[in-house]
């Protein structure tokens, strides 16, 4: 039983210590990571094959003037940059408020 507890504790600590940054190797070889600003990615990478802008609603908890709790909806800018690496694999970089927040890889270009 002690071996199980030690193994279980060690595995949880190992999983908790892993970094959650996504990396992307630009077509020119430079590497960008989540948390990089859009200007940094623009400097390091070639222009994307396509890009798309949209607004995404966010809900925030606020305290109203009368002291009661409330919520407020505000919109942030989201940009999606698409790269086709090797002319077959699709990579999408998602920026929220000018910061790289996700790197999605998948799908094949036909």
GULO-654552 format. One record per residue: residue number from 1; chain; x negated, y, z negated of N, C-alpha, C in turn. Coordinates in steps of 0.2 Angstrom, whole numbers, padded with zeros to 4 digits. Layout:
GULO-654552
+-----+--------+-------+-------+-------+-------+-------+-------+-------+-------+-------+
! num ! chaine !   npx !   npy !   npz !  capx !  capy !  capz !   cpx !   cpy !   cpz !
+-----+--------+-------+-------+-------+-------+-------+-------+-------+-------+-------+
! NUM !      A !     X !     Y !     Z !     X !     Y !     Z !     X !     Y !     Z !
...
+-----+--------+-------+-------+-------+-------+-------+-------+-------+-------+-------+
end
This chain:
GULO-654552
+-----+--------+-------+-------+-------+-------+-------+-------+-------+-------+-------+
! num ! chaine !   npx !   npy !   npz !  capx !  capy !  capz !   cpx !   cpy !   cpz !
+-----+--------+-------+-------+-------+-------+-------+-------+-------+-------+-------+
!   1 !      A ! -0004 ! -0006 !  0000 !  0000 !  0000 !  0000 ! -0004 !  0006 !  0000 !
!   2 !      A ! -0010 !  0006 ! -0004 ! -0014 !  0012 ! -0004 ! -0017 !  0013 !  0003 !
!   3 !      A ! -0019 !  0008 !  0007 ! -0022 !  0009 !  0013 ! -0017 !  0013 !  0018 !
!   4 !      A ! -0010 !  0011 !  0017 ! -0005 !  0014 !  0021 ! -0005 !  0021 !  0020 !
!   5 !      A ! -0005 !  0023 !  0013 ! -0004 !  0030 !  0011 ! -0010 !  0034 !  0014 !
!   6 !      A ! -0016 !  0031 !  0013 ! -0022 !  0035 !  0015 ! -0022 !  0036 !  0023 !
!   7 !      A ! -0020 !  0031 !  0026 ! -0019 !  0031 !  0034 ! -0014 !  0036 !  0036 !
!   8 !      A ! -0008 !  0036 !  0033 ! -0003 !  0040 !  0034 ! -0005 !  0048 !  0033 !
!   9 !      A ! -0008 !  0049 !  0027 ! -0010 !  0056 !  0025 ! -0015 !  0058 !  0030 !
!  10 !      A ! -0020 !  0054 !  0032 ! -0025 !  0056 !  0037 ! -0022 !  0057 !  0044 !
!  11 !      A ! -0018 !  0053 !  0046 ! -0015 !  0055 !  0052 ! -0011 !  0061 !  0052 !
!  12 !      A ! -0007 !  0063 !  0047 ! -0004 !  0069 !  0047 ! -0008 !  0075 !  0047 !
!  13 !      A ! -0014 !  0074 !  0043 ! -0019 !  0080 !  0043 ! -0022 !  0081 !  0050 !
!  14 !      A ! -0023 !  0075 !  0053 ! -0026 !  0076 !  0060 ! -0022 !  0079 !  0065 !
!  15 !      A ! -0015 !  0077 !  0065 ! -0010 !  0081 !  0069 ! -0009 !  0088 !  0067 !
!  16 !      A ! -0009 !  0090 !  0061 ! -0008 !  0097 !  0059 ! -0014 !  0101 !  0061 !
!  17 !      A ! -0020 !  0098 !  0062 ! -0026 !  0102 !  0063 ! -0027 !  0104 !  0070 !
!  18 !      A ! -0023 !  0100 !  0075 ! -0024 !  0101 !  0082 ! -0022 !  0108 !  0084 !
!  19 !      A ! -0025 !  0111 !  0089 ! -0024 !  0118 !  0091 ! -0018 !  0117 !  0096 !
!  20 !      A ! -0014 !  0122 !  0097 ! -0008 !  0121 !  0101 ! -0009 !  0126 !  0107 !
!  21 !      A ! -0015 !  0128 !  0109 ! -0016 !  0132 !  0115 ! -0016 !  0128 !  0121 !
!  22 !      A ! -0012 !  0131 !  0126 ! -0012 !  0128 !  0133 ! -0017 !  0131 !  0137 !
!  23 !      A ! -0021 !  0128 !  0141 ! -0026 !  0131 !  0145 ! -0024 !  0130 !  0152 !
!  24 !      A ! -0026 !  0134 !  0157 ! -0025 !  0133 !  0164 ! -0032 !  0135 !  0167 !
!  25 !      A ! -0034 !  0131 !  0172 ! -0040 !  0133 !  0176 ! -0037 !  0136 !  0182 !
!  26 !      A ! -0039 !  0142 !  0183 ! -0037 !  0146 !  0189 ! -0040 !  0143 !  0195 !
!  27 !      A ! -0037 !  0144 !  0201 ! -0040 !  0141 !  0207 ! -0047 !  0143 !  0209 !
!  28 !      A ! -0049 !  0149 !  0206 ! -0056 !  0151 !  0207 ! -0061 !  0148 !  0201 !
!  29 !      A ! -0058 !  0144 !  0197 ! -0062 !  0141 !  0192 ! -0062 !  0144 !  0185 !
!  30 !      A ! -0060 !  0150 !  0184 ! -0059 !  0153 !  0177 ! -0054 !  0150 !  0173 !
!  31 !      A ! -0055 !  0150 !  0167 ! -0050 !  0147 !  0162 ! -0046 !  0152 !  0158 !
!  32 !      A ! -0040 !  0152 !  0158 ! -0036 !  0156 !  0153 ! -0032 !  0152 !  0148 !
!  33 !      A ! -0030 !  0155 !  0143 ! -0026 !  0151 !  0138 ! -0020 !  0155 !  0135 !
!  34 !      A ! -0016 !  0151 !  0132 ! -0010 !  0155 !  0129 ! -0013 !  0160 !  0124 !
!  35 !      A ! -0009 !  0165 !  0124 ! -0012 !  0171 !  0119 ! -0016 !  0176 !  0123 !
!  36 !      A ! -0018 !  0175 !  0129 ! -0021 !  0179 !  0133 ! -0016 !  0185 !  0136 !
!  37 !      A ! -0018 !  0191 !  0137 ! -0014 !  0196 !  0140 ! -0013 !  0195 !  0147 !
!  38 !      A ! -0008 !  0198 !  0150 ! -0007 !  0198 !  0157 ! -0013 !  0201 !  0161 !
!  39 !      A ! -0016 !  0206 !  0158 ! -0021 !  0210 !  0161 ! -0027 !  0205 !  0162 !
!  40 !      A ! -0029 !  0201 !  0156 ! -0034 !  0197 !  0156 ! -0033 !  0191 !  0162 !
!  41 !      A ! -0027 !  0189 !  0162 ! -0026 !  0183 !  0167 ! -0026 !  0186 !  0174 !
!  42 !      A ! -0024 !  0192 !  0175 ! -0025 !  0196 !  0182 ! -0032 !  0196 !  0184 !
!  43 !      A ! -0036 !  0198 !  0179 ! -0044 !  0199 !  0180 ! -0047 !  0192 !  0182 !
!  44 !      A ! -0045 !  0187 !  0178 ! -0049 !  0181 !  0178 ! -0046 !  0176 !  0184 !
!  45 !      A ! -0040 !  0177 !  0186 ! -0037 !  0172 !  0191 ! -0035 !  0176 !  0197 !
!  46 !      A ! -0035 !  0172 !  0203 ! -0033 !  0175 !  0209 ! -0025 !  0176 !  0209 !
!  47 !      A ! -0023 !  0180 !  0213 ! -0015 !  0182 !  0213 ! -0011 !  0175 !  0214 !
!  48 !      A ! -0006 !  0175 !  0210 ! -0001 !  0169 !  0211 !  0002 !  0168 !  0218 !
!  49 !      A !  0004 !  0162 !  0219 !  0007 !  0160 !  0225 !  0014 !  0164 !  0225 !
!  50 !      A !  0017 !  0164 !  0220 !  0024 !  0168 !  0219 !  0024 !  0170 !  0212 !
!  51 !      A !  0029 !  0175 !  0211 !  0030 !  0178 !  0204 !  0037 !  0180 !  0203 !
!  52 !      A !  0040 !  0180 !  0197 !  0047 !  0181 !  0196 !  0047 !  0185 !  0189 !
!  53 !      A !  0051 !  0190 !  0189 !  0052 !  0194 !  0183 !  0060 !  0193 !  0181 !
!  54 !      A !  0061 !  0192 !  0174 !  0068 !  0192 !  0172 !  0067 !  0195 !  0165 !
!  55 !      A !  0073 !  0196 !  0162 !  0074 !  0198 !  0155 !  0077 !  0192 !  0151 !
!  56 !      A !  0074 !  0191 !  0145 !  0077 !  0186 !  0140 !  0079 !  0189 !  0134 !
!  57 !      A !  0085 !  0187 !  0132 !  0088 !  0190 !  0125 !  0085 !  0186 !  0119 !
!  58 !      A !  0083 !  0191 !  0114 !  0081 !  0188 !  0108 !  0085 !  0191 !  0102 !
!  59 !      A !  0086 !  0187 !  0097 !  0090 !  0189 !  0092 !  0086 !  0190 !  0086 !
!  60 !      A !  0087 !  0196 !  0082 !  0083 !  0198 !  0077 !  0087 !  0199 !  0071 !
!  61 !      A !  0085 !  0197 !  0065 !  0089 !  0198 !  0059 !  0087 !  0205 !  0056 !
!  62 !      A !  0092 !  0209 !  0055 !  0091 !  0216 !  0053 !  0095 !  0218 !  0047 !
!  63 !      A !  0093 !  0223 !  0043 !  0097 !  0226 !  0038 !  0100 !  0232 !  0040 !
!  64 !      A !  0107 !  0232 !  0040 !  0111 !  0238 !  0042 !  0110 !  0244 !  0038 !
!  65 !      A !  0113 !  0249 !  0040 !  0112 !  0255 !  0036 !  0116 !  0255 !  0029 !
!  66 !      A !  0121 !  0251 !  0029 !  0125 !  0250 !  0023 !  0122 !  0244 !  0018 !
!  67 !      A !  0116 !  0242 !  0020 !  0112 !  0237 !  0016 !  0114 !  0230 !  0017 !
!  68 !      A !  0119 !  0228 !  0022 !  0121 !  0222 !  0023 !  0117 !  0219 !  0029 !
!  69 !      A !  0116 !  0212 !  0028 !  0112 !  0209 !  0034 !  0116 !  0209 !  0040 !
!  70 !      A !  0112 !  0209 !  0046 !  0116 !  0209 !  0052 !  0111 !  0206 !  0057 !
!  71 !      A !  0113 !  0206 !  0064 !  0108 !  0204 !  0069 !  0109 !  0209 !  0075 !
!  72 !      A !  0103 !  0209 !  0078 !  0103 !  0214 !  0084 !  0100 !  0210 !  0090 !
!  73 !      A !  0103 !  0211 !  0096 !  0100 !  0207 !  0102 !  0096 !  0212 !  0105 !
!  74 !      A !  0090 !  0210 !  0107 !  0086 !  0215 !  0112 !  0083 !  0210 !  0117 !
!  75 !      A !  0080 !  0213 !  0122 !  0078 !  0209 !  0128 !  0071 !  0210 !  0129 !
!  76 !      A !  0067 !  0205 !  0131 !  0060 !  0205 !  0132 !  0059 !  0204 !  0139 !
!  77 !      A !  0054 !  0206 !  0142 !  0052 !  0205 !  0149 !  0048 !  0198 !  0149 !
!  78 !      A !  0050 !  0194 !  0154 !  0047 !  0187 !  0155 !  0045 !  0187 !  0162 !
!  79 !      A !  0039 !  0185 !  0163 !  0036 !  0185 !  0170 !  0034 !  0177 !  0171 !
!  80 !      A !  0036 !  0174 !  0177 !  0033 !  0168 !  0178 !  0029 !  0168 !  0185 !
!  81 !      A !  0023 !  0166 !  0184 !  0018 !  0166 !  0189 !  0017 !  0158 !  0192 !
!  82 !      A !  0018 !  0157 !  0198 !  0017 !  0150 !  0200 !  0011 !  0150 !  0205 !
!  83 !      A !  0007 !  0144 !  0203 !  0001 !  0143 !  0207 !  0002 !  0136 !  0210 !
!  84 !      A !  0000 !  0135 !  0216 ! -0001 !  0128 !  0219 ! -0008 !  0126 !  0219 !
!  85 !      A ! -0010 !  0122 !  0215 ! -0017 !  0120 !  0214 ! -0018 !  0114 !  0219 !
!  86 !      A ! -0023 !  0114 !  0223 ! -0024 !  0109 !  0228 ! -0018 !  0108 !  0233 !
!  87 !      A ! -0014 !  0113 !  0234 ! -0009 !  0113 !  0238 ! -0003 !  0107 !  0237 !
!  88 !      A ! -0004 !  0104 !  0231 !  0001 !  0099 !  0230 !  0004 !  0100 !  0223 !
!  89 !      A !  0000 !  0101 !  0218 !  0003 !  0102 !  0211 !  0005 !  0109 !  0209 !
!  90 !      A !  0011 !  0109 !  0206 !  0014 !  0116 !  0204 !  0012 !  0117 !  0197 !
!  91 !      A !  0009 !  0124 !  0195 !  0008 !  0126 !  0189 !  0012 !  0133 !  0188 !
!  92 !      A !  0015 !  0133 !  0182 !  0019 !  0140 !  0181 !  0016 !  0143 !  0174 !
!  93 !      A !  0014 !  0149 !  0175 !  0012 !  0153 !  0169 !  0017 !  0157 !  0167 !
!  94 !      A !  0020 !  0157 !  0160 !  0025 !  0161 !  0158 !  0023 !  0166 !  0153 !
!  95 !      A !  0024 !  0172 !  0155 !  0022 !  0178 !  0150 !  0028 !  0181 !  0147 !
!  96 !      A !  0028 !  0182 !  0140 !  0033 !  0185 !  0137 !  0030 !  0191 !  0134 !
!  97 !      A !  0033 !  0197 !  0135 !  0030 !  0204 !  0133 !  0023 !  0204 !  0135 !
!  98 !      A !  0021 !  0202 !  0141 !  0014 !  0203 !  0143 !  0009 !  0198 !  0140 !
!  99 !      A !  0011 !  0193 !  0136 !  0006 !  0188 !  0133 !  0008 !  0181 !  0136 !
! 100 !      A !  0003 !  0178 !  0138 !  0004 !  0171 !  0141 !  0006 !  0167 !  0135 !
! 101 !      A !  0012 !  0164 !  0136 !  0015 !  0160 !  0131 !  0016 !  0153 !  0132 !
! 102 !      A !  0016 !  0151 !  0139 !  0017 !  0144 !  0141 !  0013 !  0143 !  0147 !
! 103 !      A !  0011 !  0137 !  0148 !  0008 !  0134 !  0154 !  0012 !  0128 !  0156 !
! 104 !      A !  0016 !  0128 !  0161 !  0019 !  0122 !  0163 !  0016 !  0119 !  0169 !
! 105 !      A !  0015 !  0112 !  0169 !  0012 !  0109 !  0174 !  0017 !  0103 !  0176 !
! 106 !      A !  0018 !  0103 !  0183 !  0023 !  0097 !  0185 !  0026 !  0099 !  0191 !
! 107 !      A !  0028 !  0094 !  0195 !  0032 !  0095 !  0201 !  0026 !  0095 !  0206 !
! 108 !      A !  0028 !  0093 !  0212 !  0024 !  0093 !  0218 !  0027 !  0098 !  0223 !
! 109 !      A !  0023 !  0101 !  0227 !  0024 !  0105 !  0232 !  0025 !  0101 !  0238 !
! 110 !      A !  0030 !  0102 !  0242 !  0031 !  0098 !  0248 !  0029 !  0102 !  0254 !
+-----+--------+-------+-------+-------+-------+-------+-------+-------+-------+-------+
end
